[in-house]
Amino acid sequence: MMTENKEQEIINIVKNTDLKHIAVIMDGNRRWAKEKNLPSAFGHKKGVDALKTVMYACDDFGIKYLTVYAFSTENWNRKKEEVDFLMNLLAETIKNELQEMHEHGVVINFIGDLTKLSDKLQKILANAVEVTKNNSGVHLQIAFNYGSRDEIVHAVKNIAQKVKSGKLDTEEITEDIIAENLYTKDIPDPDLLIRTGGEMRISNYLLWQIAYSELLVTKRYWPEFDKNALAEAVLEFNNRQRRYGK
């Protein structure tokens, strides 16, 4: 249990730094389950619990944006049973948790190519976005069927179409123009990227957006990541010097 003094310390750090957005690669659900001789499905369900905990902790600490990697474009290569389970898990989680999240002021959005999902799932996700769009709490972006290279290709195609139609000149293409055509166009770039599970790679996640993000890798599996772990990450971030190449 976090003490009031510790929580206030974290709140003060967030207020006095530029920490507005945390992105997370939620890794280790299956390994956590395997080490406990449990089915991987149980690990994924515990991962949902961890996400709720971290999301509400962000709200408590004053961190405005949280973006999490839930399903990558490469995850389609997993066994069909696991893919189907993850699709159903997202649908059931949104349906079961939407009202509570709405009451807490959470703003829900999804980034990725949602057109590859079933019509039923697309409707569930679109409803969550619509219900929470006017809220003022923490902004939760769930990256689903997301791959950063795929996102950049999508952005390039959009820009090329604008050039082709005469709405944009090639000399007008800037970093801002590219950013405006990404899935994350309405939110600031992450200040901190956390990867759980100990793996030392980015895994095709927010490659453009994390150009100057601080990186933090923890050996904790995602189901073990809680409010105290997030507080430790904030303290670590506070000890970093962000130079932006200077």
Accessible surface in RSA format (square Angstrom, percent):
REM  Atomic radii and reference values for relative SASA: ProtOr
REM  Chains: A
REM  Algorithm: Lee & Richards
REM  Probe-radius: 1.40
REM  Slices: 20
REM RES _ NUM      All-atoms   Total-Side   Main-Chain    Non-polar    All polar
REM                ABS   REL    ABS   REL    ABS   REL    ABS   REL    ABS   REL
RES MET A   1   219.74 113.8 151.56 100.3  68.18 162.3 128.19 109.0  91.55 121.3
RES MET A   2    25.83  13.4   5.04   3.3  20.79  49.5   8.14   6.9  17.69  23.4
RES THR A   3    86.74  61.7  78.52  79.6   8.22  19.6  79.15 106.3   7.58  11.5
RES GLU A   4   156.65  89.9 145.10 109.8  11.54  27.5  62.73 121.3  93.91  76.7
RES ASN A   5   129.20  89.1 119.75 115.7   9.45  22.8  29.28  70.5  99.92  96.6
RES LYS A   6    60.93  29.7  57.49  35.3   3.45   8.2  30.63  27.6  30.31  32.3
RES GLU A   7    42.28  24.3  42.28  32.0   0.00   0.0   8.28  16.0  34.00  27.8
RES GLN A   8    85.97  48.1  85.32  62.4   0.65   1.5  39.48  84.0  46.48  35.3
RES GLU A   9    80.80  46.4  75.55  57.2   5.25  12.5  31.82  61.6  48.97  40.0
RES ILE A  10     0.00   0.0   0.00   0.0   0.00   0.0   0.00   0.0   0.00   0.0
RES ILE A  11    34.52  19.6  34.52  25.7   0.00   0.0  34.52  24.9   0.00   0.0
RES ASN A  12    63.28  43.6  62.93  60.8   0.35   0.8  17.11  41.2  46.17  44.6
RES ILE A  13    18.49  10.5  14.82  11.0   3.67   8.9  18.46  13.3   0.03   0.1
RES VAL A  14    11.76   7.7   6.44   5.8   5.32  12.8   6.44   5.6   5.32  14.4
RES LYS A  15   153.77  75.0 118.45  72.7  35.32  84.1  78.76  70.9  75.01  79.9
RES ASN A  16   124.23  85.7  89.61  86.6  34.63  83.4  31.94  76.9  92.29  89.2
RES THR A  17    42.83  30.5  18.99  19.2  23.84  56.8  28.95  38.9  13.88  21.0
RES ASP A  18    56.46  39.5  50.84  50.6   5.62  13.3  31.55  74.2  24.91  24.8
RES LEU A  19     2.63   1.5   0.00   0.0   2.63   6.6   0.00   0.0   2.63   7.1
RES LYS A  20   110.81  54.1 109.45  67.2   1.36   3.2  81.25  73.1  29.56  31.5
RES HIS A  21     1.94   1.1   1.94   1.3   0.00   0.0   1.94   2.0   0.00   0.0
RES ILE A  22     0.00   0.0   0.00   0.0   0.00   0.0   0.00   0.0   0.00   0.0
RES ALA A  23     0.00   0.0   0.00   0.0   0.00   0.0   0.00   0.0   0.00   0.0
RES VAL A  24     0.00   0.0   0.00   0.0   0.00   0.0   0.00   0.0   0.00   0.0
RES ILE A  25     9.34   5.3   9.34   7.0   0.00   0.0   9.34   6.7   0.00   0.0
RES MET A  26    34.25  17.7  17.91  11.9  16.35  38.9  17.51  14.9  16.74  22.2
RES ASP A  27    34.75  24.3  32.08  31.9   2.67   6.3   4.55  10.7  30.20  30.1
RES GLY A  28     4.25   5.2   0.00   N/A   4.25   5.2   1.69   4.6   2.56   5.7
RES ASN A  29    21.82  15.0  20.71  20.0   1.11   2.7   2.87   6.9  18.95  18.3
RES ARG A  30   103.80  43.6  99.40  50.7   4.40  10.5  26.29  35.9  77.50  47.0
RES ARG A  31    78.46  32.9  76.86  39.2   1.60   3.8  53.58  73.2  24.88  15.1
RES TRP A  32    22.28   8.9  21.83  10.6   0.45   1.1  18.03   9.6   4.25   6.9
RES ALA A  33     0.23   0.2   0.23   0.4   0.00   0.0   0.23   0.3   0.00   0.0
RES LYS A  34   163.03  79.5 152.16  93.4  10.87  25.9  99.22  89.3  63.81  68.0
RES GLU A  35   123.10  70.7  88.60  67.0  34.49  82.1  42.93  83.0  80.16  65.4
RES LYS A  36   107.11  52.3  85.92  52.7  21.19  50.5  41.54  37.4  65.58  69.9
RES ASN A  37   143.83  99.2 110.62 106.9  33.20  79.9  34.79  83.7 109.03 105.4
RES LEU A  38    65.87  36.7  54.29  38.8  11.58  29.1  56.28  39.5   9.59  25.8
RES PRO A  39    92.25  67.2  79.70  72.6  12.56  45.6  91.69  75.7   0.57   3.5
RES SER A  40    46.35  39.2  38.95  52.0   7.40  17.0  14.61  31.1  31.74  44.5
RES ALA A  41    32.36  29.8  31.25  48.2   1.11   2.5  31.81  44.8   0.55   1.5
RES PHE A  42    87.38  43.7  85.37  52.9   2.01   5.2  86.65  52.5   0.72   2.1
RES GLY A  43     0.00   0.0   0.00   N/A   0.00   0.0   0.00   0.0   0.00   0.0
RES HIS A  44    13.32   7.3  11.50   8.0   1.82   4.7   8.97   9.2   4.35   5.1
RES LYS A  45   107.73  52.6 104.82  64.3   2.91   6.9  49.39  44.5  58.34  62.1
RES LYS A  46    71.52  34.9  70.66  43.4   0.87   2.1  20.99  18.9  50.53  53.8
RES GLY A  47     4.06   5.0   0.00   N/A   4.06   5.0   3.29   9.0   0.77   1.7
RES VAL A  48    30.71  20.2  28.11  25.5   2.59   6.2  29.53  25.7   1.18   3.2
RES ASP A  49    71.94  50.4  69.27  69.0   2.67   6.3  24.13  56.8  47.81  47.7
RES ALA A  50     5.97   5.5   0.20   0.3   5.77  13.1   5.52   7.8   0.46   1.2
RES LEU A  51    25.28  14.1  25.28  18.1   0.00   0.0  25.28  17.8   0.00   0.0
RES LYS A  52    52.18  25.5  52.18  32.0   0.00   0.0  20.53  18.5  31.66  33.7
RES THR A  53    57.11  40.6  47.96  48.6   9.15  21.8  27.82  37.4  29.29  44.3
RES VAL A  54     0.00   0.0   0.00   0.0   0.00   0.0   0.00   0.0   0.00   0.0
RES MET A  55     1.91   1.0   1.91   1.3   0.00   0.0   1.62   1.4   0.29   0.4
RES TYR A  56    38.80  18.1  38.62  22.0   0.18   0.5  38.62  29.0   0.18   0.2
RES ALA A  57     1.42   1.3   0.17   0.3   1.25   2.8   0.80   1.1   0.62   1.6
RES CYS A  58     0.00   0.0   0.00   0.0   0.00   0.0   0.00   0.0   0.00   0.0
RES ASP A  59    53.73  37.6  37.83  37.7  15.91  37.6   3.17   7.5  50.56  50.4
RES ASP A  60    69.43  48.6  51.49  51.2  17.95  42.4   9.75  22.9  59.68  59.5
RES PHE A  61     0.78   0.4   0.00   0.0   0.78   2.0   0.05   0.0   0.73   2.1
RES GLY A  62    50.63  62.4   0.00   N/A  50.63  62.4  33.19  91.1  17.44  39.1
RES ILE A  63     1.47   0.8   0.00   0.0   1.47   3.5   0.03   0.0   1.44   3.9
RES LYS A  64    82.83  40.4  81.96  50.3   0.87   2.1  57.30  51.6  25.53  27.2
RES TYR A  65    37.36  17.4  37.36  21.3   0.00   0.0   7.00   5.3  30.36  37.4
RES LEU A  66     0.00   0.0   0.00   0.0   0.00   0.0   0.00   0.0   0.00   0.0
RES THR A  67     0.25   0.2   0.25   0.3   0.00   0.0   0.25   0.3   0.00   0.0
RES VAL A  68     0.00   0.0   0.00   0.0   0.00   0.0   0.00   0.0   0.00   0.0
RES TYR A  69    20.42   9.5  11.61   6.6   8.81  22.9  11.75   8.8   8.67  10.7
RES ALA A  70    37.14  34.1  13.24  20.4  23.90  54.4  16.11  22.7  21.02  55.7
RES PHE A  71     1.31   0.7   0.12   0.1   1.19   3.1   0.82   0.5   0.49   1.4
RES SER A  72    10.76   9.1  10.26  13.7   0.50   1.2   7.06  15.0   3.70   5.2
RES THR A  73    38.10  27.1  25.25  25.6  12.85  30.6  21.81  29.3  16.29  24.6
RES GLU A  74    84.78  48.7  79.31  60.0   5.47  13.0  57.18 110.6  27.60  22.5
RES ASN A  75    26.71  18.4  26.34  25.5   0.37   0.9   0.37   0.9  26.34  25.5
RES TRP A  76    97.18  39.0  78.72  38.1  18.46  43.3  75.16  40.1  22.02  35.7
RES ASN A  77   134.22  92.6  98.42  95.1  35.79  86.2  35.56  85.6  98.66  95.4
RES ARG A  78    72.81  30.6  57.21  29.2  15.60  37.1  22.13  30.2  50.68  30.7
RES LYS A  79   164.24  80.1 152.80  93.8  11.44  27.2 103.78  93.4  60.46  64.4
RES LYS A  80   149.77  73.1 139.50  85.6  10.27  24.5 112.20 101.0  37.57  40.0
RES GLU A  81   131.70  75.6 121.28  91.8  10.42  24.8  73.08 141.4  58.62  47.9
RES GLU A  82    25.75  14.8  20.33  15.4   5.43  12.9  15.39  29.8  10.36   8.5
RES VAL A  83    10.68   7.0  10.68   9.7   0.00   0.0  10.68   9.3   0.00   0.0
RES ASP A  84    56.17  39.3  54.48  54.2   1.70   4.0  21.74  51.2  34.44  34.3
RES PHE A  85    50.56  25.3  46.73  28.9   3.82   9.9  50.20  30.4   0.36   1.0
RES LEU A  86    17.60   9.8  15.36  11.0   2.25   5.6  15.36  10.8   2.25   6.0
RES MET A  87    27.70  14.3  26.59  17.6   1.10   2.6  24.45  20.8   3.25   4.3
RES ASN A  88    91.35  63.0  90.31  87.3   1.04   2.5  19.55  47.1  71.80  69.4
RES LEU A  89    30.07  16.7  26.01  18.6   4.06  10.2  29.67  20.8   0.40   1.1
RES LEU A  90    17.00   9.5  12.97   9.3   4.03  10.1  16.56  11.6   0.44   1.2
RES ALA A  91    13.21  12.1  13.21  20.4   0.00   0.0  13.21  18.6   0.00   0.0
RES GLU A  92    80.25  46.1  80.25  60.7   0.00   0.0  35.87  69.4  44.38  36.2
RES THR A  93    27.33  19.4  22.70  23.0   4.64  11.0  23.05  31.0   4.29   6.5
RES ILE A  94     4.47   2.5   4.38   3.3   0.09   0.2   4.47   3.2   0.00   0.0
RES LYS A  95   103.13  50.3  75.46  46.3  27.67  65.9  52.60  47.3  50.53  53.8
RES ASN A  96   108.26  74.7  76.75  74.2  31.51  75.9  21.32  51.3  86.95  84.0
RES GLU A  97    31.18  17.9  31.15  23.6   0.03   0.1   1.19   2.3  29.99  24.5
RES LEU A  98    21.56  12.0  21.33  15.3   0.23   0.6  21.56  15.1   0.00   0.0
RES GLN A  99   109.60  61.3 107.48  78.5   2.13   5.1  55.06 117.2  54.54  41.4
RES GLU A 100    65.94  37.9  62.69  47.4   3.25   7.7  24.77  47.9  41.16  33.6
RES MET A 101     9.56   4.9   9.56   6.3   0.00   0.0   4.26   3.6   5.30   7.0
RES HIS A 102    60.73  33.2  54.83  38.1   5.90  15.1  27.72  28.6  33.01  38.4
RES GLU A 103   127.29  73.1  88.04  66.6  39.25  93.5  38.33  74.1  88.96  72.6
RES HIS A 104    93.89  51.3  75.96  52.8  17.92  45.9  55.44  57.1  38.44  44.7
RES GLY A 105    16.44  20.3   0.00   N/A  16.44  20.3  16.21  44.5   0.23   0.5
RES VAL A 106     0.11   0.1   0.11   0.1   0.00   0.0   0.11   0.1   0.00   0.0
RES VAL A 107     6.95   4.6   6.92   6.3   0.02   0.1   6.92   6.0   0.02   0.1
RES ILE A 108     0.52   0.3   0.14   0.1   0.38   0.9   0.14   0.1   0.38   1.0
RES ASN A 109    53.15  36.7  53.15  51.4   0.00   0.0   8.96  21.6  44.19  42.7
RES PHE A 110    22.98  11.5   1.33   0.8  21.64  56.3   1.33   0.8  21.64  61.9
RES ILE A 111     6.70   3.8   5.47   4.1   1.22   3.0   6.70   4.8   0.00   0.0
RES GLY A 112     8.71  10.7   0.00   N/A   8.71  10.7   0.11   0.3   8.59  19.2
RES ASP A 113    29.94  21.0  26.90  26.8   3.04   7.2   8.15  19.2  21.79  21.7
RES LEU A 114    45.28  25.2  42.72  30.6   2.56   6.4  42.72  30.0   2.56   6.9
RES THR A 115   103.28  73.5  83.03  84.2  20.25  48.3  74.97 100.7  28.31  42.8
RES LYS A 116   133.25  65.0 107.91  66.2  25.34  60.3  82.39  74.2  50.87  54.2
RES LEU A 117     8.88   4.9   0.00   0.0   8.88  22.3   2.24   1.6   6.65  17.9
RES SER A 118    69.05  58.3  51.07  68.2  17.98  41.4  53.53 114.0  15.52  21.7
RES ASP A 119   106.02  74.3  99.41  98.9   6.61  15.6  27.41  64.5  78.61  78.4
RES LYS A 120   145.73  71.1 139.02  85.3   6.71  16.0  88.86  80.0  56.87  60.6
RES LEU A 121     8.27   4.6   7.54   5.4   0.72   1.8   8.10   5.7   0.17   0.5
RES GLN A 122    53.81  30.1  49.68  36.3   4.13   9.8  14.17  30.2  39.64  30.1
RES LYS A 123   148.69  72.5 140.79  86.4   7.90  18.8  88.59  79.7  60.10  64.0
RES ILE A 124    23.70  13.5  19.39  14.4   4.31  10.4  23.37  16.8   0.33   0.9
RES LEU A 125     1.41   0.8   1.34   1.0   0.07   0.2   1.41   1.0   0.00   0.0
RES ALA A 126    62.15  57.1  50.84  78.5  11.31  25.7  57.72  81.3   4.43  11.7
RES ASN A 127    77.39  53.4  71.32  68.9   6.07  14.6  21.60  52.0  55.79  53.9
RES ALA A 128     0.00   0.0   0.00   0.0   0.00   0.0   0.00   0.0   0.00   0.0
RES VAL A 129    44.37  29.2  44.36  40.2   0.01   0.0  44.36  38.5   0.01   0.0
RES GLU A 130    99.01  56.8  92.69  70.1   6.32  15.1  43.37  83.9  55.64  45.4
RES VAL A 131    56.02  36.9  37.90  34.3  18.12  43.7  44.82  38.9  11.20  30.4
RES THR A 132     0.00   0.0   0.00   0.0   0.00   0.0   0.00   0.0   0.00   0.0
RES LYS A 133   112.71  55.0  89.35  54.8  23.36  55.6  51.80  46.6  60.91  64.9
RES ASN A 134   132.83  91.6 101.11  97.7  31.72  76.4  37.31  89.8  95.52  92.3
RES ASN A 135    32.05  22.1  15.30  14.8  16.75  40.3   5.06  12.2  26.99  26.1
RES SER A 136    91.89  77.6  78.80 105.2  13.09  30.1  45.28  96.4  46.61  65.3
RES GLY A 137    12.69  15.6   0.00   N/A  12.69  15.6  12.17  33.4   0.52   1.2
RES VAL A 138     1.23   0.8   0.11   0.1   1.11   2.7   0.83   0.7   0.40   1.1
RES HIS A 139    39.52  21.6  39.52  27.5   0.00   0.0  26.99  27.8  12.53  14.6
RES LEU A 140     1.96   1.1   1.96   1.4   0.00   0.0   1.96   1.4   0.00   0.0
RES GLN A 141     3.36   1.9   3.36   2.5   0.00   0.0   3.08   6.6   0.28   0.2
RES ILE A 142     8.52   4.8   8.52   6.3   0.00   0.0   8.52   6.1   0.00   0.0
RES ALA A 143     0.00   0.0   0.00   0.0   0.00   0.0   0.00   0.0   0.00   0.0
RES PHE A 144     4.57   2.3   4.57   2.8   0.00   0.0   4.57   2.8   0.00   0.0
RES ASN A 145     4.39   3.0   4.31   4.2   0.09   0.2   0.00   0.0   4.39   4.2
RES TYR A 146     0.48   0.2   0.00   0.0   0.48   1.2   0.48   0.4   0.00   0.0
RES GLY A 147     0.35   0.4   0.00   N/A   0.35   0.4   0.00   0.0   0.35   0.8
RES SER A 148     0.06   0.1   0.06   0.1   0.00   0.0   0.00   0.0   0.06   0.1
RES ARG A 149   177.13  74.4 174.94  89.2   2.19   5.2  53.18  72.7 123.95  75.1
RES ASP A 150    58.48  41.0  51.93  51.7   6.56  15.5  14.27  33.6  44.21  44.1
RES GLU A 151     0.57   0.3   0.55   0.4   0.02   0.0   0.41   0.8   0.16   0.1
RES ILE A 152    51.52  29.3  51.52  38.4   0.00   0.0  51.52  37.1   0.00   0.0
RES VAL A 153    77.62  51.1  76.11  68.9   1.51   3.6  77.60  67.4   0.02   0.1
RES HIS A 154    78.81  43.1  76.37  53.1   2.45   6.3  52.55  54.2  26.27  30.6
RES ALA A 155     0.21   0.2   0.21   0.3   0.00   0.0   0.21   0.3   0.00   0.0
RES VAL A 156    85.20  56.1  84.37  76.4   0.83   2.0  84.87  73.7   0.33   0.9
RES LYS A 157   140.08  68.3 132.51  81.3   7.57  18.0  82.20  74.0  57.89  61.7
RES ASN A 158    54.25  37.4  50.55  48.9   3.70   8.9   7.87  18.9  46.38  44.8
RES ILE A 159    10.45   5.9  10.45   7.8   0.00   0.0  10.45   7.5   0.00   0.0
RES ALA A 160    54.46  50.1  44.87  69.2   9.59  21.8  50.85  71.6   3.61   9.6
RES GLN A 161   105.91  59.2 103.98  76.0   1.93   4.6  45.68  97.2  60.23  45.7
RES LYS A 162    83.09  40.5  82.37  50.5   0.72   1.7  51.48  46.3  31.61  33.7
RES VAL A 163    46.69  30.7  36.56  33.1  10.12  24.4  36.56  31.8  10.12  27.5
RES LYS A 164   172.41  84.1 136.94  84.0  35.46  84.4  91.50  82.4  80.91  86.2
RES SER A 165    62.48  52.8  24.13  32.2  38.35  88.3  34.69  73.9  27.79  38.9
RES GLY A 166    65.30  80.5   0.00   N/A  65.30  80.5  32.84  90.1  32.46  72.7
RES LYS A 167   169.44  82.7 133.26  81.8  36.18  86.1  84.17  75.8  85.27  90.8
RES LEU A 168    23.40  13.0  17.83  12.8   5.57  14.0  20.17  14.2   3.23   8.7
RES ASP A 169    78.93  55.3  71.92  71.6   7.01  16.6  26.11  61.4  52.82  52.7
RES THR A 170    82.45  58.6  71.20  72.2  11.25  26.8  52.15  70.0  30.30  45.8
RES GLU A 171   153.63  88.2 126.85  96.0  26.78  63.8  54.30 105.0  99.33  81.1
RES GLU A 172    92.72  53.2  83.10  62.9   9.61  22.9  34.94  67.6  57.78  47.2
RES ILE A 173    63.96  36.4  43.01  32.0  20.95  50.5  43.01  31.0  20.95  56.8
RES THR A 174    70.99  50.5  61.70  62.6   9.28  22.1  66.80  89.7   4.19   6.3
RES GLU A 175   132.38  76.0 126.88  96.0   5.49  13.1  40.90  79.1  91.48  74.7
RES ASP A 176   101.11  70.8  99.27  98.8   1.84   4.3  19.25  45.3  81.86  81.6
RES ILE A 177    36.54  20.8  36.54  27.2   0.00   0.0  36.54  26.3   0.00   0.0
RES ILE A 178    42.33  24.1  42.33  31.5   0.00   0.0  42.33  30.5   0.00   0.0
RES ALA A 179    36.78  33.8  35.26  54.4   1.52   3.5  35.51  50.0   1.27   3.4
RES GLU A 180   100.94  58.0  91.73  69.4   9.21  21.9  37.82  73.2  63.12  51.5
RES ASN A 181    14.02   9.7   6.25   6.0   7.78  18.7   4.44  10.7   9.58   9.3
RES LEU A 182     5.44   3.0   1.70   1.2   3.73   9.4   2.38   1.7   3.05   8.2
RES TYR A 183    53.68  25.1  29.30  16.7  24.38  63.4  32.49  24.4  21.19  26.1
RES THR A 184    12.34   8.8   7.39   7.5   4.95  11.8   6.08   8.2   6.25   9.5
RES LYS A 185   130.22  63.5  99.95  61.3  30.27  72.1  46.54  41.9  83.68  89.1
RES ASP A 186   121.96  85.4  91.45  91.0  30.50  72.1  38.64  90.9  83.31  83.1
RES ILE A 187    27.38  15.6  12.60   9.4  14.78  35.6  15.57  11.2  11.81  32.0
RES PRO A 188    53.87  39.3  40.00  36.5  13.88  50.4  52.18  43.1   1.69  10.5
RES ASP A 189    79.64  55.8  68.98  68.7  10.67  25.2  18.62  43.8  61.03  60.9
RES PRO A 190     4.73   3.4   1.66   1.5   3.07  11.2   1.66   1.4   3.07  19.1
RES ASP A 191    16.45  11.5  16.45  16.4   0.00   0.0   0.00   0.0  16.45  16.4
RES LEU A 192     0.33   0.2   0.33   0.2   0.00   0.0   0.33   0.2   0.00   0.0
RES LEU A 193     4.75   2.6   4.07   2.9   0.68   1.7   4.07   2.9   0.68   1.8
RES ILE A 194     0.00   0.0   0.00   0.0   0.00   0.0   0.00   0.0   0.00   0.0
RES ARG A 195    14.94   6.3  14.70   7.5   0.25   0.6   4.19   5.7  10.75   6.5
RES THR A 196     0.00   0.0   0.00   0.0   0.00   0.0   0.00   0.0   0.00   0.0
RES GLY A 197     6.76   8.3   0.00   N/A   6.76   8.3   0.00   0.0   6.76  15.1
RES GLY A 198    25.00  30.8   0.00   N/A  25.00  30.8   7.88  21.6  17.12  38.3
RES GLU A 199    53.59  30.8  51.89  39.3   1.69   4.0   4.95   9.6  48.64  39.7
RES MET A 200   156.11  80.8 121.18  80.2  34.93  83.2 116.34  98.9  39.77  52.7
RES ARG A 201   138.50  58.2 125.76  64.1  12.73  30.3  56.04  76.6  82.46  50.0
RES ILE A 202    50.43  28.7  47.17  35.1   3.25   7.8  47.17  34.0   3.25   8.8
RES SER A 203    42.34  35.8  21.63  28.9  20.71  47.7  30.73  65.4  11.61  16.3
RES ASN A 204    30.84  21.3  22.12  21.4   8.71  21.0  17.62  42.4  13.22  12.8
RES TYR A 205     0.00   0.0   0.00   0.0   0.00   0.0   0.00   0.0   0.00   0.0
RES LEU A 206     1.16   0.6   1.16   0.8   0.00   0.0   1.16   0.8   0.00   0.0
RES LEU A 207    68.85  38.3  52.65  37.7  16.20  40.7  53.30  37.4  15.55  41.9
RES TRP A 208    78.97  31.7  67.12  32.5  11.85  27.8  63.02  33.6  15.94  25.9
RES GLN A 209     3.91   2.2   1.67   1.2   2.24   5.3   1.67   3.6   2.24   1.7
RES ILE A 210    19.53  11.1  12.63   9.4   6.90  16.6  12.63   9.1   6.90  18.7
RES ALA A 211    76.32  70.2  41.13  63.5  35.20  80.1  51.39  72.4  24.93  66.0
RES TYR A 212   126.01  58.8 113.12  64.4  12.88  33.5  80.72  60.7  45.29  55.8
RES SER A 213    14.47  12.2   0.11   0.1  14.36  33.1   0.00   0.0  14.47  20.3
RES GLU A 214    29.57  17.0  27.80  21.0   1.77   4.2   2.26   4.4  27.31  22.3
RES LEU A 215    86.91  48.4  74.59  53.4  12.32  31.0  74.75  52.5  12.16  32.7
RES LEU A 216    26.15  14.6  23.13  16.5   3.02   7.6  25.77  18.1   0.38   1.0
RES VAL A 217    57.93  38.1  27.12  24.6  30.81  74.2  27.12  23.6  30.81  83.6
RES THR A 218    20.66  14.7  15.47  15.7   5.19  12.4  12.89  17.3   7.76  11.7
RES LYS A 219   183.11  89.3 168.00 103.1  15.12  36.0 111.12 100.0  71.99  76.7
RES ARG A 220    83.53  35.1  78.31  39.9   5.22  12.4  22.74  31.1  60.78  36.8
RES TYR A 221    32.07  15.0  32.07  18.2   0.00   0.0  13.63  10.2  18.44  22.7
RES TRP A 222     0.92   0.4   0.92   0.4   0.00   0.0   0.59   0.3   0.33   0.5
RES PRO A 223    20.02  14.6   0.00   0.0  20.02  72.8   0.00   0.0  20.02 124.4
RES GLU A 224    78.14  44.9  61.11  46.2  17.03  40.6  30.45  58.9  47.69  38.9
RES PHE A 225     4.59   2.3   2.44   1.5   2.15   5.6   2.44   1.5   2.15   6.1
RES ASP A 226    60.22  42.2  60.22  59.9   0.00   0.0  22.45  52.8  37.76  37.7
RES LYS A 227    50.02  24.4  49.72  30.5   0.30   0.7  32.02  28.8  18.00  19.2
RES ASN A 228    54.22  37.4  53.97  52.2   0.25   0.6  17.10  41.2  37.12  35.9
RES ALA A 229     1.95   1.8   0.00   0.0   1.95   4.4   0.00   0.0   1.95   5.2
RES LEU A 230     0.18   0.1   0.18   0.1   0.00   0.0   0.18   0.1   0.00   0.0
RES ALA A 231     0.00   0.0   0.00   0.0   0.00   0.0   0.00   0.0   0.00   0.0
RES GLU A 232    81.59  46.8  75.70  57.3   5.89  14.0  31.94  61.8  49.65  40.5
RES ALA A 233     2.95   2.7   1.08   1.7   1.88   4.3   2.62   3.7   0.33   0.9
RES VAL A 234     0.00   0.0   0.00   0.0   0.00   0.0   0.00   0.0   0.00   0.0
RES LEU A 235    48.95  27.3  48.07  34.4   0.88   2.2  48.07  33.8   0.88   2.4
RES GLU A 236    67.86  39.0  65.70  49.7   2.16   5.1  15.16  29.3  52.70  43.0
RES PHE A 237     7.38   3.7   4.30   2.7   3.09   8.0   4.59   2.8   2.80   8.0
RES ASN A 238    67.23  46.4  46.62  45.1  20.61  49.6   2.01   4.8  65.22  63.0
RES ASN A 239   118.85  82.0  86.92  84.0  31.93  76.9  26.07  62.7  92.78  89.7
RES ARG A 240    72.59  30.5  53.70  27.4  18.89  45.0  28.27  38.6  44.33  26.9
RES GLN A 241   131.29  73.4 112.88  82.5  18.41  43.8  40.85  87.0  90.43  68.6
RES ARG A 242    51.18  21.5  22.80  11.6  28.38  67.6  18.14  24.8  33.05  20.0
RES ARG A 243   147.26  61.8 138.15  70.4   9.11  21.7  48.34  66.1  98.91  59.9
RES TYR A 244    99.29  46.4  79.00  44.9  20.29  52.8  67.65  50.8  31.64  39.0
RES GLY A 245    72.89  89.9   0.00   N/A  72.89  89.9  35.11  96.3  37.78  84.6
RES LYS A 246   202.71  98.9 146.12  89.7  56.59 134.7 126.64 114.0  76.07  81.0
END  Absolute sums over single chains surface
CHAIN  1 A    13293.6      11064.2       2229.4       6870.8       6422.8
END  Absolute sums over all chains
TOTAL         13293.6      11064.2       2229.4       6870.8       6422.8
